[in-house]
Amino acid sequence: MHRMNKFLGSLLLGIGLFAPVGIQAANNFRDDRYQERRYYDRDYRDYHRWDRREDDRYRHWGSERHEVYRPFYRLDRAQQRAYWRYRHEHPDRYDRR
């Protein structure tokens, strides 16, 4: 009986020590491409939320311009400003900033 209690105690201690490591490893595999970010638009002095919907609009804008997709944060400042200008000229019903 003493041996089984010692085994169960060791097992529970091991689970308690390694569970946070397993949870953290699982979080590293999440899809964070659409993790919400905010971008400041200097021309219009407002913030824009970057989420899945905004990413879809950005892809549409790029396809209209016949450009190869590049993540928004990799564009130079002039291209980002051109995109925000387009978004202000073409708002959707979800644009409540």
Backbone as a ProteinNet text record, in pm:
[ID]
protein_1_A
[PRIMARY]
MHRMNKFLGSLLLGIGLFAPVGIQAANNFRDDRYQERRYYDRDYRDYHRWDRREDDRYRHWGSERHEVYRPFYRLDRAQQRAYWRYRHEHPDRYDRR
[TERTIARY]
82.3	0	87.1	192.9	282.1	350.8	385.9	452.1	358.8	227.6	132.7	110.1	102.5	87.1	208.4	326.7	448.9	449.2	404.5	397.3	297	176.8	75	118.8	185	235.9	339.2	428.1	530	466.1	365.6	296.6	226.3	155.1	85.4	183.5	294	395.6	454.3	480.7	533.6	436.4	309.4	207.4	198.7	202.9	195.6	313.3	428.8	546.9	551.5	506	518.3	394.8	282.7	161.7	178	235.3	252	340.8	440.7	528.2	449	364.4	282	180.5	122.9	25.7	94.9	213.1	286.7	324.9	365.6	402	280.3	164.1	43.1	8.9	35.5	7.1	96.9	213.1	303.9	254.6	159.6	109.8	-18.3	-61.7	-186.4	-163.6	-271.1	-264.2	-275.4	-161.6	-166.8	-148.9	-171.6	-165.7	-272.9	-383	-493.3	-507.4	-398.5	-402.6	-426.1	-519	-559.6	-446.5	-422.2	-322.8	-391.1	-325.9	-376.2	-266.5	-307.4	-214.9	-264.2	-171.6	-205.7	-193.2	-295	-297.2	-265.3	-145.6	-101.1	-180.7	-218.4	-290.5	-427.7	-499.3	-634.3	-637.9	-522.5	-507.2	-607	-611	-696.3	-627.8	-684.6	-632	-719.2	-654.7	-726.5	-696.1	-800.2	-787.6	-755.3	-653.3	-617.8	-667.2	-766.3	-822	-844.9	-915	-938.4	-1012.3	-1108.8	-1185.9	-1096.7	-1010.4	-920.3	-819.2	-775.1	-682.3	-749	-876.8	-949.5	-958.4	-986.2	-992.5	-855.6	-750.1	-615	-580.5	-618.1	-593.8	-671.1	-793	-872.7	-804.5	-756.2	-684.9	-562.5	-486.2	-368.1	-403.4	-512.2	-550.8	-600.1	-664.9	-705.4	-584.2	-476.6	-354.1	-262.2	-304.8	-227.7	-89.6	-87.5	37.3	42.6	161.9	183.2	161.1	96.7	66.4	193.2	197.7	301.3	231.1	274.8	211.1	215.4	111.9	99.3	217.6	263.6	372.4	504.2	512.4	634.1	632	518.4	510.7	586.8	639	701.9	592.3	633	536.6	446.6	500.5	420	309.3	340.4	238	133.1	174.3	76.8	-16	40.6	-42.2	-139.2	-94.5	-184	-298.1	-269.7	-376.2	-477	-429.2	-523.6	-604.8	-544.5	-618.6	-731.9	-699.7	-800.5	-912.2	-875.1	-976.7	-1068.3	-1015	-1101.8	-1192.7	-1147	-1230.1	-1330.7	-1304.7	-1392.5	-1425.7	-1501.2	-1534.3	-1640.6	-1644.1	-1755.4	-1843.1	-1950	-2045.9	-1989	-1879.8	-1820.5	-1720.7	-1692.8	-1592.1	-1649.6	-1638.8	-1678.8	-1558.5	-1479.4	-1354.2	-1367.4
-119	0	125.9	123.1	237.1	261.4	154.1	163.6	228	192.8	248.8	397.2	438.6	580.8	660.4	601.5	667.5	682.7	578.9	583.2	688.5	690.8	788	930.6	949	1082	1129.4	1040.6	1076.2	1105.7	1026.7	1046.7	1182.1	1216.1	1344.5	1461.4	1447.2	1551.6	1571.5	1461.9	1471	1538.2	1502.1	1565.5	1714.1	1747.8	1887.8	1970.1	1907.8	1980.2	1994.3	1893.8	1895.8	1947.5	1959.8	2008.9	2150.5	2245.3	2379.4	2380.3	2293.4	2285.4	2237	2139	2087.7	2189.5	2264.8	2367.6	2477.3	2518.7	2622.6	2575.2	2450.6	2397.6	2395.4	2364.7	2363.3	2503.5	2606.2	2743.7	2790.2	2729.2	2769.8	2727.6	2636.5	2588.4	2657	2758.5	2825.8	2911.5	2942.2	3022.8	3169.2	3237.8	3376.5	3474	3429.8	3523.2	3629.4	3593.1	3686.4	3736.5	3732.6	3789.4	3939.6	3991.5	4129.1	4225.7	4316.1	4421.5	4553.6	4660.6	4793.4	4869	4940.2	5022.8	5167	5258.2	5399.8	5457.7	5528.2	5592.9	5740.8	5781.8	5919.6	6021.3	5986.8	6082.8	6117.6	6016.8	6038.2	6042.7	6024.6	6030	5939.7	5813.1	5716.6	5580	5491.4	5356.1	5260.2	5158.3	5054.1	4920.1	4845.7	4712	4615.1	4533.4	4434.9	4299.1	4248.4	4117.3	4043.1	3934.4	3852.8	3932.8	4012.9	4091.7	4194.7	4260.1	4358.8	4290.2	4171.9	4097.9	4060.7	4024.9	3995.9	4119.5	4235.9	4359.9	4392.6	4368.3	4395	4304.7	4177.8	4086	4129.7	4177.1	4226.8	4347.8	4439.3	4557.2	4516.5	4419.6	4372.6	4307.3	4231.3	4166.4	4268.7	4376	4482.2	4549.3	4557.3	4620.3	4519.8	4394.4	4286.6	4270.6	4271.8	4256.4	4119.4	4069.7	3944.8	3973.6	3880.9	3902.2	3913.6	4015.8	4033.7	4073.3	4022.7	4064.3	4216.7	4272.3	4416.9	4479.4	4416.4	4475.9	4479.9	4407.4	4409.3	4516.6	4580.8	4688.2	4809.4	4888.7	5012	5112.1	5218.5	5314.1	5375.4	5403	5463.1	5368.2	5239.2	5142.9	5125.6	5127	5118.1	5238.9	5356.9	5477.1	5469.5	5414.9	5399.8	5304.8	5199.8	5106.8	5174.9	5249.5	5314.8	5421.1	5488.1	5585.2	5514.2	5398.5	5318.2	5276.6	5235.4	5190.1	5303.8	5425.2	5537.9	5574.9	5551.6	5580	5468.9	5347.6	5231.8	5164.3	5230.2	5167.1	5058.7	4963.8	4868.8	4897.4	4825.9	4852.5	4816	4738.9	4698.4	4802	4905.1	5002.3	5101.6	5066.9	5157.4	5172.2	5269.7	5289.4	5409.9
0	0	0	79.9	87.8	-47	-114.2	-244	-348.2	-344.8	-440.4	-412.5	-288.9	-255.8	-302.5	-285	-328.6	-481.1	-551.9	-698.2	-745.1	-687.1	-726.3	-694.5	-581.5	-546.7	-647.4	-687.8	-787.4	-922.8	-958.7	-1084.3	-1086.6	-981.1	-975.6	-974.9	-905.9	-904.8	-1044.7	-1114.1	-1250.4	-1345.2	-1333.7	-1417.7	-1386.7	-1260.4	-1220.7	-1270.5	-1278	-1324.8	-1476.6	-1549.3	-1694.8	-1768.1	-1700.8	-1766.9	-1822.4	-1748.2	-1805.7	-1930.5	-1934.9	-2051.9	-2172.9	-2154.6	-2263.6	-2312.2	-2219.8	-2257.9	-2337.2	-2293.9	-2366	-2505.6	-2520	-2651	-2743.4	-2690	-2772.1	-2820.7	-2740.9	-2781.6	-2895.1	-2909	-3015.9	-3153.1	-3160.6	-3288.4	-3332.4	-3259.3	-3296.8	-3420.6	-3489.6	-3611.4	-3571.8	-3562.8	-3518.5	-3633.4	-3756.7	-3868.5	-3854.4	-3792.7	-3779.3	-3637	-3564.1	-3430.3	-3446.9	-3371.8	-3392.9	-3360.4	-3452.6	-3435.5	-3466.7	-3427.9	-3461.9	-3535.2	-3638.2	-3715	-3710.4	-3697.5	-3694.8	-3834.9	-3878.7	-4009.2	-3988	-4027.5	-4003.5	-4084.1	-4203.9	-4288.2	-4230.6	-4181.6	-4129.4	-3977.2	-3916.5	-3770	-3698.5	-3742.2	-3674.8	-3671.9	-3594	-3581.6	-3660.8	-3715.2	-3788.3	-3723.4	-3698.3	-3642	-3754.4	-3737.3	-3839.4	-3792.9	-3860	-3827.6	-3958.9	-3954.1	-4073.4	-4181.5	-4142.1	-4237.5	-4307.8	-4229.7	-4289.9	-4380.9	-4343.9	-4428.2	-4560.1	-4558.2	-4682.4	-4771.4	-4710.5	-4788.2	-4847.3	-4770.1	-4818	-4936.2	-4928.3	-5040.2	-5164.5	-5144.6	-5257.1	-5320.7	-5237.6	-5287.1	-5368.3	-5319.2	-5390.3	-5522.8	-5525.3	-5651.3	-5753.2	-5708	-5799.6	-5863.3	-5789.5	-5839.1	-5907.8	-5915.4	-5979.7	-5915.9	-5783.9	-5710.8	-5646.3	-5628	-5555.8	-5408	-5337.3	-5196.1	-5112.9	-5032.4	-4931	-4803.1	-4689.3	-4563.6	-4549	-4491.3	-4480.4	-4408.5	-4301.9	-4224.6	-4301.2	-4412.7	-4494.1	-4602.8	-4622.6	-4721.7	-4670.3	-4763.5	-4717.7	-4680.7	-4616.4	-4560.3	-4667.9	-4784.9	-4892	-4938	-4949.3	-4989.8	-4880.6	-4754.8	-4646	-4647.2	-4670.5	-4677.2	-4794.5	-4907	-5022.3	-4989.2	-4913.8	-4875.8	-4784	-4683.8	-4592.4	-4664.4	-4761.6	-4841.6	-4916.8	-4975.5	-5044.9	-4948.7	-4829.6	-4732.8	-4691.2	-4680.7	-4646.2	-4763.3	-4882.7	-5000.1	-5027.4	-4977.4	-4998.9	-4865.1	-4778.9	-4649.7	-4667.4	-4572.7	-4572.7	-4452.3	-4445.1	-4336	-4200.5	-4197	-4069.9	-4016.1	-4095.3	-4055	-3956.2	-3832	-3724.2	-3634.2	-3663.2	-3586.8	-3498.2
[MASK]
+++++++++++++++++++++++++++++++++++++++++++++++++++++++++++++++++++++++++++++++++++++++++++++++++

